Amino acid sequence: MGLPLEKQTVPIETQADASLQKLSSVLLDRFTDLLHQELNHAFNIES
């Protein structure tokens, strides 16, 4: 048998929120680019 496990908690909400705030404009730009490419492909290649 192994050693007993002890539950550990780490508060990450503040750090995660700060990271998402920094990346939000980059993520939106990337999403917009990918959506534009997908729509162009759907309209110009598949139809």
C-alpha angles and dihedrals in degrees: 000000000000131000118284115266122235120206114238125192126199122189106230103156095099094047093044092049092050092049093049091048090054093048100039097094092044091048092049092049091049093047090050092050093049093046090050091051093048093049092048090051093048094048101037105033108025099042 
